[in-house]
């Protein structure tokens, strides 16, 4: 079974994906109302928010990578995408992180610094792939050599920052 086959079979169960995503949005909203603002120092709330964040962020990141790949590398049409399968997890991730950030400081959530580092590293990798894909840099670089070195330095710094956040120890 290929990944394409998996997603074709998944289209038959898009209602389950919608329920999964809506469950975490509603759960985040309810927990935000129950816990109140500024309760991020209390251990049970930190653990609950951590589970919610990982439950929505990992599928959201995977879908972001897949959508990027299909749009920019495979050159698929946006009209061919199933909205529930491809975009609802991404929107759920954004909305859930927004709702949680309104209630608690995300820096106090266990593992969030590592997750934000992973997001930065994935973003830098996507940017590198897009630049190489669009500019065909391996054949010809039309900008000045200073722009090329500047681009390399900026991407390196972004990846280094992401790696530092990913490997940083969190005090518990």
N, CA, C and O of each residue as an XYZ file, in Angstrom:
688
protein
N       0.839     -1.169      0.000
C       0.000      0.000      0.000
C       0.894      1.246      0.000
O       1.792      1.386      0.831
N       0.634      2.115     -0.922
C       1.382      3.367     -1.001
C       0.680      4.439     -0.170
O      -0.445      4.249      0.292
N       1.351      5.545      0.006
C       0.751      6.654      0.738
C      -0.463      7.202     -0.011
O      -1.442      7.625      0.603
N      -0.392      7.190     -1.321
C      -1.526      7.628     -2.133
C      -2.729      6.706     -1.925
O      -3.861      7.177     -1.811
N      -2.488      5.408     -1.877
C      -3.577      4.454     -1.611
C      -4.181      4.693     -0.232
O      -5.399      4.643     -0.056
N      -3.310      4.955      0.746
C      -3.781      5.207      2.106
C      -4.700      6.425      2.146
O      -5.753      6.383      2.783
N      -4.319      7.495      1.480
C      -5.143      8.699      1.489
C      -6.427      8.511      0.696
O      -7.444      9.119      1.028
N      -6.406      7.689     -0.337
C      -7.644      7.397     -1.064
C      -8.619      6.622     -0.184
O      -9.822      6.878     -0.219
N      -8.109      5.676      0.606
C      -8.977      4.945      1.537
C      -9.442      5.848      2.673
O     -10.556      5.704      3.178
N      -8.588      6.771      3.065
C      -8.929      7.692      4.146
C     -10.077      8.623      3.756
O     -10.808      9.095      4.626
N     -10.240      8.886      2.483
C     -11.326      9.750      2.024
C     -12.689      9.157      2.350
O     -13.669      9.893      2.459
N     -12.768      7.840      2.506
C     -14.029      7.210      2.890
C     -14.375      7.467      4.351
O     -15.525      7.291      4.754
N     -13.392      7.883      5.147
C     -13.579      8.086      6.578
C     -13.287      9.524      6.994
O     -12.843      9.767      8.116
N     -13.530     10.459      6.111
C     -13.224     11.850      6.437
C     -14.095     12.389      7.564
O     -13.717     13.354      8.228
N     -15.251     11.782      7.788
C     -16.106     12.192      8.894
C     -15.418     11.946     10.241
O     -15.571     12.740     11.169
N     -14.664     10.853     10.350
C     -13.940     10.551     11.587
C     -12.849     11.599     11.830
O     -12.629     12.015     12.967
N     -12.176     12.020     10.775
C     -11.153     13.062     10.906
C     -11.784     14.369     11.371
O     -11.226     15.073     12.213
N     -12.942     14.683     10.820
C     -13.645     15.899     11.225
C     -14.046     15.834     12.699
O     -13.891     16.817     13.423
N     -14.552     14.702     13.144
C     -14.931     14.537     14.547
C     -13.691     14.655     15.443
O     -13.739     15.311     16.483
N     -12.588     14.023     15.042
C     -11.338     14.096     15.809
C     -10.894     15.543     15.994
O     -10.554     15.966     17.099
N     -10.904     16.286     14.906
C     -10.452     17.680     14.964
C     -11.405     18.548     15.782
O     -10.964     19.356     16.599
N     -12.693     18.383     15.567
C     -13.655     19.167     16.330
C     -13.614     18.817     17.814
O     -13.805     19.690     18.661
N     -13.366     17.557     18.134
C     -13.256     17.136     19.526
C     -12.175     17.920     20.249
O     -12.397     18.403     21.360
N     -11.013     18.050     19.634
C      -9.916     18.750     20.309
C     -10.137     20.255     20.385
O      -9.688     20.892     21.338
N     -10.815     20.829     19.410
C     -11.126     22.257     19.495
C     -12.111     22.511     20.637
O     -11.918     23.421     21.444
N     -13.168     21.696     20.696
C     -14.163     21.856     21.766
C     -13.532     21.560     23.130
O     -13.781     22.278     24.098
N     -12.721     20.509     23.204
C     -12.058     20.160     24.459
C     -11.152     21.291     24.937
O     -11.132     21.613     26.125
N     -10.414     21.886     24.027
C      -9.543     23.006     24.377
C     -10.355     24.188     24.891
O      -9.980     24.831     25.872
N     -11.459     24.466     24.230
C     -12.315     25.576     24.650
C     -12.888     25.322     26.043
O     -12.880     26.214     26.891
N     -13.386     24.102     26.281
C     -13.977     23.764     27.585
C     -12.926     23.800     28.685
O     -13.167     24.365     29.752
N     -11.770     23.206     28.440
C     -10.715     23.205     29.453
C     -10.225     24.620     29.723
O      -9.891     24.958     30.859
N     -10.179     25.447     28.687
C      -9.795     26.843     28.887
C     -10.773     27.573     29.787
O     -10.363     28.404     30.597
N     -12.065     27.276     29.658
C     -13.074     27.914     30.518
C     -13.020     27.356     31.939
O     -13.185     28.100     32.906
N     -12.790     26.043     32.066
C     -12.741     25.421     33.395
C     -11.491     25.843     34.157
O     -11.560     26.225     35.326
N     -10.339     25.766     33.474
C      -9.071     26.033     34.171
C      -8.879     27.507     34.478
O      -8.259     27.855     35.483
N      -9.390     28.356     33.644
C      -9.211     29.793     33.858
C      -7.845     30.267     33.384
O      -6.936     29.469     33.152
N      -7.724     31.559     33.247
C      -6.469     32.142     32.759
C      -5.413     32.106     33.853
O      -5.700     32.365     35.022
N      -4.186     31.782     33.456
C      -3.073     31.813     34.383
C      -2.926     30.578     35.255
O      -2.190     30.617     36.241
N      -3.592     29.495     34.929
C      -3.483     28.266     35.721
C      -2.432     27.325     35.144
O      -2.470     26.119     35.392
N      -1.501     27.872     34.380
C      -0.505     27.037     33.711
C       0.568     26.513     34.660
O       1.399     25.701     34.252
N       0.571     26.951     35.898
C       1.562     26.457     36.855
C       1.088     25.169     37.535
O       1.891     24.456     38.136
N      -0.195     24.874     37.446
C      -0.753     23.691     38.098
C      -0.501     22.485     37.202
O      -0.846     22.496     36.020
N       0.102     21.448     37.772
C       0.584     20.310     37.005
C      -0.489     19.593     36.165
O      -0.221     19.321     34.994
N      -1.674     19.274     36.680
C      -2.625     18.546     35.814
C      -3.000     19.320     34.553
O      -3.164     18.727     33.487
N      -3.136     20.633     34.668
C      -3.504     21.419     33.490
C      -2.373     21.428     32.469
O      -2.623     21.362     31.266
N      -1.144     21.509     32.936
C      -0.004     21.483     32.015
C       0.034     20.169     31.248
O       0.294     20.162     30.044
N      -0.221     19.057     31.930
C      -0.190     17.749     31.279
C      -1.334     17.608     30.276
O      -1.143     17.083     29.179
N      -2.515     18.076     30.653
C      -3.666     17.991     29.744
C      -3.417     18.827     28.493
O      -3.660     18.373     27.375
N      -2.926     20.056     28.692
C      -2.624     20.903     27.535
C      -1.526     20.291     26.668
O      -1.563     20.410     25.444
N      -0.566     19.648     27.287
C       0.510     19.006     26.533
C      -0.037     17.895     25.636
O       0.349     17.791     24.472
N      -0.924     17.077     26.167
C      -1.536     16.000     25.366
C      -2.338     16.588     24.211
O      -2.263     16.094     23.085
N      -3.099     17.631     24.483
C      -3.901     18.263     23.423
C      -2.993     18.845     22.346
O      -3.249     18.672     21.155
N      -1.940     19.530     22.761
C      -1.039     20.153     21.785
C      -0.408     19.107     20.877
O      -0.387     19.277     19.658
N       0.102     18.034     21.454
C       0.715     17.001     20.631
C      -0.311     16.287     19.761
O       0.006     15.884     18.641
N      -1.534     16.124     20.258
C      -2.574     15.430     19.496
C      -3.021     16.200     18.266
O      -3.480     15.597     17.296
N      -2.897     17.509     18.287
C      -3.300     18.282     17.111
C      -2.114     18.769     16.288
O      -2.241     18.968     15.080
N      -0.966     18.962     16.928
C       0.174     19.525     16.206
C       0.841     18.504     15.295
O       1.216     18.844     14.173
N       0.997     17.282     15.741
C       1.655     16.284     14.891
C       0.871     16.002     13.610
O       1.468     16.015     12.534
N      -0.453     15.744     13.677
C      -1.188     15.596     12.410
C      -1.184     16.875     11.576
O      -1.114     16.814     10.348
N      -1.257     18.031     12.235
C      -1.239     19.298     11.504
C       0.069     19.516     10.766
O       0.071     19.969      9.622
N       1.191     19.194     11.418
C       2.499     19.326     10.765
C       2.645     18.344      9.603
O       3.147     18.703      8.538
N       2.206     17.113      9.814
C       2.300     16.127      8.728
C       1.471     16.555      7.522
O       1.906     16.414      6.380
N       0.288     17.073      7.780
C      -0.547     17.534      6.674
C       0.052     18.764      6.004
O      -0.054     18.918      4.787
N       0.675     19.636      6.778
C       1.327     20.812      6.193
C       2.435     20.377      5.243
O       2.550     20.904      4.136
N       3.244     19.422      5.671
C       4.313     18.916      4.807
C       3.744     18.264      3.547
O       4.264     18.467      2.450
N       2.684     17.486      3.705
C       2.092     16.804      2.556
C       1.481     17.799      1.573
O       1.657     17.668      0.362
N       0.769     18.786      2.092
C       0.169     19.794      1.212
C       1.258     20.561      0.479
O       1.145     20.803     -0.723
N       2.316     20.947      1.193
C       3.429     21.632      0.550
C       4.002     20.773     -0.574
O       4.205     21.250     -1.690
N       4.256     19.512     -0.271
C       4.848     18.615     -1.263
C       3.940     18.477     -2.487
O       4.409     18.566     -3.622
N       2.649     18.260     -2.260
C       1.738     18.062     -3.381
C       1.566     19.333     -4.204
O       1.460     19.262     -5.429
N       1.536     20.497     -3.550
C       1.337     21.742     -4.289
C       2.579     22.196     -5.048
O       2.496     22.566     -6.220
N       3.728     22.169     -4.381
C       4.905     22.794     -4.964
C       5.861     21.832     -5.656
O       6.567     22.231     -6.582
N       5.896     20.591     -5.234
C       6.806     19.637     -5.851
C       6.081     18.802     -6.914
O       6.554     18.673     -8.043
N       4.932     18.241     -6.537
C       4.158     17.418     -7.467
C       3.296     18.251     -8.412
O       2.790     17.732     -9.407
N       3.124     19.538     -8.110
C       2.334     20.466     -8.928
C       0.877     20.032     -9.063
O       0.288     20.154    -10.138
N       0.295     19.526     -7.975
C      -1.126     19.135     -7.969
C      -1.986     20.383     -7.868
O      -1.565     21.411     -7.339
N      -3.187     20.270     -8.382
C      -4.118     21.383     -8.314
C      -4.769     21.434     -6.938
O      -5.094     20.400     -6.356
N      -4.953     22.630     -6.431
C      -5.589     22.818     -5.137
C      -7.047     22.354     -5.171
O      -7.609     21.993     -4.137
N      -7.644     22.365     -6.329
C      -9.036     21.941     -6.482
C      -9.221     20.438     -6.286
O     -10.340     19.978     -6.065
N      -8.138     19.675     -6.364
C      -8.223     18.225     -6.210
C      -8.105     17.767     -4.762
O      -8.227     16.573     -4.487
N      -7.869     18.686     -3.834
C      -7.653     18.332     -2.433
C      -8.982     18.173     -1.702
O      -9.899     18.974     -1.883
N      -9.078     17.142     -0.880
C     -10.213     16.976      0.012
C      -9.987     17.915      1.198
O      -8.998     17.783      1.918
N     -10.892     18.846      1.395
C     -10.711     19.879      2.414
C     -10.586     19.276      3.807
O      -9.735     19.692      4.593
N     -11.429     18.301      4.113
C     -11.422     17.734      5.463
C     -10.114     17.000      5.744
O      -9.551     17.141      6.830
N      -9.632     16.233      4.798
C      -8.424     15.436      5.031
C      -7.166     16.296      5.020
O      -6.275     16.089      5.844
N      -7.078     17.242      4.115
C      -5.837     17.983      3.947
C      -5.757     19.280      4.740
O      -4.677     19.631      5.215
N      -6.863     20.005      4.902
C      -6.779     21.332      5.498
C      -7.361     21.450      6.901
O      -6.916     22.294      7.679
N      -8.344     20.623      7.241
C      -8.935     20.697      8.577
C      -7.900     20.403      9.676
O      -7.902     21.106     10.687
N      -7.010     19.393      9.528
C      -5.995     19.211     10.577
C      -5.057     20.417     10.742
O      -4.633     20.721     11.858
N      -4.740     21.090      9.663
C      -3.882     22.278      9.737
C      -4.609     23.410     10.461
O      -4.039     24.064     11.335
N      -5.864     23.635     10.093
C      -6.646     24.684     10.747
C      -6.906     24.347     12.209
O      -6.929     25.238     13.058
N      -7.103     23.058     12.509
C      -7.295     22.629     13.899
C      -6.047     22.914     14.720
O      -6.140     23.391     15.851
N      -4.886     22.626     14.158
C      -3.638     22.891     14.855
C      -3.511     24.382     15.172
O      -3.197     24.752     16.303
N      -3.751     25.222     14.191
C      -3.620     26.674     14.382
C      -4.629     27.183     15.404
O      -4.273     27.943     16.304
N      -5.887     26.767     15.269
C      -6.928     27.244     16.178
C      -6.703     26.748     17.603
O      -6.898     27.500     18.557
N      -6.299     25.497     17.753
C      -6.057     24.952     19.091
C      -4.888     25.648     19.767
O      -4.977     26.001     20.944
N      -3.801     25.851     19.047
C      -2.659     26.571     19.631
C      -3.044     28.001     20.002
O      -2.586     28.531     21.014
N      -3.881     28.616     19.183
C      -4.348     29.968     19.485
C      -5.193     29.973     20.755
O      -4.993     30.820     21.625
N      -6.140     29.033     20.871
C      -6.996     28.963     22.057
C      -6.184     28.685     23.325
O      -6.435     29.280     24.373
N      -5.224     27.788     23.222
C      -4.406     27.472     24.389
C      -3.536     28.664     24.772
O      -3.353     28.942     25.957
N      -3.000     29.365     23.783
C      -2.138     30.520     24.093
C      -2.917     31.657     24.752
O      -2.331     32.485     25.448
N      -4.223     31.702     24.538
C      -5.041     32.720     25.202
C      -5.239     32.399     26.681
O      -5.517     33.291     27.482
N      -5.095     31.116     27.043
C      -5.329     30.688     28.422
C      -4.037     30.564     29.217
O      -3.966     31.015     30.360
N      -3.023     29.961     28.625
C      -1.774     29.700     29.348
C      -0.588     30.185     28.530
O      -0.700     30.430     27.328
N       0.538     30.319     29.195
C       1.783     30.637     28.524
C       2.327     29.333     27.930
O       2.591     28.386     28.671
N       2.494     29.273     26.625
C       2.910     28.030     25.974
C       4.295     27.576     26.408
O       4.621     26.395     26.292
N       5.108     28.487     26.902
C       6.460     28.111     27.356
C       6.417     27.222     28.592
O       7.381     26.511     28.872
N       5.315     27.252     29.334
C       5.206     26.418     30.534
C       4.693     25.017     30.231
O       4.684     24.161     31.116
N       4.272     24.773     29.013
C       3.765     23.454     28.627
C       4.953     22.526     28.411
O       5.875     22.878     27.676
N       4.954     21.337     29.038
C       6.085     20.413     28.881
C       6.289     19.995     27.423
O       5.364     19.513     26.769
N       7.498     20.184     26.933
C       7.857     19.751     25.587
C       7.513     20.722     24.479
O       7.841     20.463     23.322
N       6.853     21.848     24.796
C       6.459     22.762     23.733
C       7.658     23.427     23.082
O       7.624     23.729     21.889
N       8.721     23.660     23.849
C       9.916     24.264     23.261
C      10.539     23.324     22.230
O      11.038     23.777     21.200
N      10.513     22.032     22.497
C      11.029     21.064     21.527
C      10.124     20.997     20.289
O      10.603     20.865     19.162
N       8.839     21.088     20.514
C       7.898     21.060     19.401
C       8.035     22.316     18.545
O       7.961     22.240     17.318
N       8.233     23.465     19.179
C       8.420     24.695     18.399
C       9.746     24.642     17.642
O       9.847     25.179     16.539
N      10.767     24.000     18.224
C      12.029     23.802     17.505
C      11.840     22.914     16.290
O      12.404     23.175     15.228
N      11.044     21.863     16.446
C      10.744     20.982     15.316
C      10.000     21.736     14.217
O      10.274     21.548     13.032
N       9.066     22.581     14.615
C       8.326     23.382     13.633
C       9.274     24.311     12.876
O       9.157     24.459     11.660
N      10.213     24.936     13.591
C      11.189     25.812     12.927
C      12.074     25.032     11.950
O      12.334     25.491     10.837
N      12.532     23.855     12.373
C      13.392     23.049     11.495
C      12.624     22.580     10.257
O      13.167     22.588      9.153
N      11.378     22.177     10.432
C      10.566     21.776      9.277
C      10.318     22.960      8.354
O      10.361     22.825      7.131
N      10.057     24.123      8.946
C       9.857     25.321      8.131
C      11.091     25.682      7.328
O      10.989     26.052      6.158
N      12.255     25.575      7.949
C      13.501     25.862      7.237
C      13.736     24.837      6.135
O      14.181     25.188      5.043
N      13.444     23.598      6.413
C      13.621     22.556      5.397
C      12.686     22.778      4.216
O      13.087     22.620      3.063
N      11.442     23.144      4.504
C      10.481     23.436      3.432
C      10.991     24.598      2.590
O      10.921     24.563      1.362
N      11.501     25.621      3.254
C      12.022     26.783      2.535
C      13.195     26.405      1.640
O      13.276     26.863      0.500
N      14.099     25.580      2.141
C      15.251     25.143      1.350
C      14.790     24.357      0.123
O      15.252     24.600     -0.992
N      13.893     23.430      0.339
C      13.399     22.619     -0.780
C      12.682     23.491     -1.805
O      12.867     23.314     -3.009
N      11.869     24.427     -1.337
C      11.149     25.307     -2.258
C      12.109     26.168     -3.065
O      11.936     26.331     -4.273
N      13.112     26.713     -2.409
C      14.082     27.553     -3.116
C      14.835     26.743     -4.158
O      15.004     27.183     -5.295
N      15.282     25.569     -3.767
C      16.009     24.728     -4.729
C      15.103     24.306     -5.876
O      15.525     24.279     -7.033
N      13.852     23.977     -5.551
C      12.911     23.545     -6.575
C      12.566     24.674     -7.549
O      12.543     24.469     -8.762
N      12.301     25.854     -7.012
C      11.850     26.958     -7.862
C      12.976     27.644     -8.629
O      12.779     28.070     -9.768
N      14.144     27.753     -8.021
C      15.205     28.499     -8.686
C      16.145     27.607     -9.475
O      16.990     28.092    -10.226
N      15.996     26.318     -9.304
C      16.895     25.358     -9.958
C      18.344     25.773     -9.715
O      19.156     25.894    -10.633
N      18.621     25.984     -8.432
C      19.895     26.534     -7.993
C      21.080     25.651     -8.390
O      22.209     26.128     -8.507
N      20.813     24.376     -8.594
C      21.910     23.492     -8.951
C      22.368     23.707    -10.393
O      23.457     23.274    -10.770
N      21.538     24.374    -11.200
C      21.923     24.651    -12.581
C      22.457     26.073    -12.766
O      23.433     26.312    -13.476
N      21.772     27.006    -12.096
C      22.111     28.404    -12.325
C      21.605     29.232    -11.154
O      20.487     29.030    -10.679
N      22.407     30.139    -10.703
C      21.973     31.049     -9.657
C      22.051     32.451    -10.236
O      23.136     32.960    -10.515
N      20.878     33.077    -10.416
C      20.807     34.376    -11.084
C      21.155     35.545    -10.205
O      21.471     36.618    -10.718
N      21.110     35.379     -8.877
C      21.431     36.472     -7.966
C      22.930     36.602     -7.791
O      23.712     35.822     -8.336
N      23.307     37.597     -7.025
C      24.728     37.785     -6.773
C      25.218     36.722     -5.791
O      24.422     36.086     -5.100
N      26.513     36.544     -5.743
C      27.105     35.561     -4.852
C      26.871     35.968     -3.394
O      26.791     35.106     -2.518
N      26.760     37.270     -3.127
C      26.490     37.740     -1.774
C      25.084     37.355     -1.322
O      24.878     36.990     -0.164
N      24.116     37.437     -2.242
C      22.765     36.985     -1.917
C      22.752     35.487     -1.638
O      22.064     35.026     -0.727
N      23.501     34.743     -2.410
C      23.570     33.301     -2.224
C      24.145     32.958     -0.849
O      23.579     32.134     -0.130
N      25.259     33.582     -0.481
C      25.849     33.324      0.833
C      24.945     33.828      1.951
O      24.848     33.193      3.001
N      24.287     34.956      1.739
C      23.343     35.457      2.733
C      22.195     34.488      2.960
O      21.773     34.267      4.095
N      21.695     33.915      1.880
C      20.634     32.922      1.974
C      21.102     31.696      2.756
O      20.374     31.184      3.606
N      22.282     31.239      2.478
C      22.831     30.076      3.184
C      22.978     30.382      4.675
O      22.638     29.546      5.512
N      23.474     31.557      5.010
C      23.671     31.922      6.417
C      22.340     32.024      7.155
O      22.216     31.535      8.278
N      21.346     32.653      6.534
C      20.035     32.781      7.175
C      19.410     31.407      7.406
O      18.897     31.139      8.492
N      19.445     30.543      6.407
C      18.875     29.207      6.575
C      19.622     28.410      7.631
O      19.013     27.675      8.408
N      20.928     28.553      7.659
C      21.708     27.857      8.675
C      21.328     28.330     10.074
O      21.177     27.512     10.982
N      21.174     29.637     10.257
C      20.809     30.162     11.568
C      19.419     29.690     12.002
O      19.206     29.388     13.176
N      18.482     29.627     11.065
C      17.148     29.140     11.395
C      17.194     27.675     11.807
O      16.570     27.284     12.793
N      17.927     26.872     11.061
C      18.040     25.452     11.400
C      18.776     25.274     12.723
O      18.413     24.410     13.521
N      19.799     26.076     12.960
C      20.542     25.976     14.224
C      19.651     26.352     15.403
O      19.676     25.678     16.433
N      18.866     27.414     15.268
C      17.936     27.805     16.324
C      16.917     26.706     16.579
O      16.614     26.388     17.729
N      16.393     26.132     15.515
C      15.436     25.037     15.667
C      16.056     23.831     16.339
O      15.428     23.208     17.196
N      17.278     23.492     15.966
C      17.961     22.348     16.578
C      18.256     22.611     18.043
O      18.165     21.705     18.872
N      18.609     23.841     18.363
C      18.895     24.184     19.765
C      17.639     24.053     20.618
O      17.690     23.538     21.735
N      16.510     24.522     20.088
C      15.253     24.399     20.819
C      14.802     22.941     20.924
O      14.222     22.529     21.929
N      15.074     22.180     19.888
C      14.667     20.771     19.887
C      15.450     19.953     20.898
O      14.910     19.016     21.485
N      16.714     20.293     21.109
C      17.550     19.501     22.002
C      17.732     20.114     23.376
O      18.406     19.532     24.225
N      17.137     21.293     23.615
C      17.286     21.970     24.899
C      16.546     21.188     25.990
O      15.421     20.732     25.783
N      17.186     21.039     27.145
C      16.554     20.380     28.287
C      15.584     21.353     28.947
O      15.874     22.539     29.104
N      14.424     20.820     29.328
C      13.424     21.652     29.975
C      13.445     21.395     31.477
O      13.447     20.240     31.902
N      13.460     22.443     32.281
C      13.403     22.253     33.733
C      11.984     21.890     34.153
O      11.029     22.562     33.765
N      11.847     20.860     34.922
C      10.531     20.422     35.391
C      10.394     20.692     36.858
O       9.355     20.394     37.446
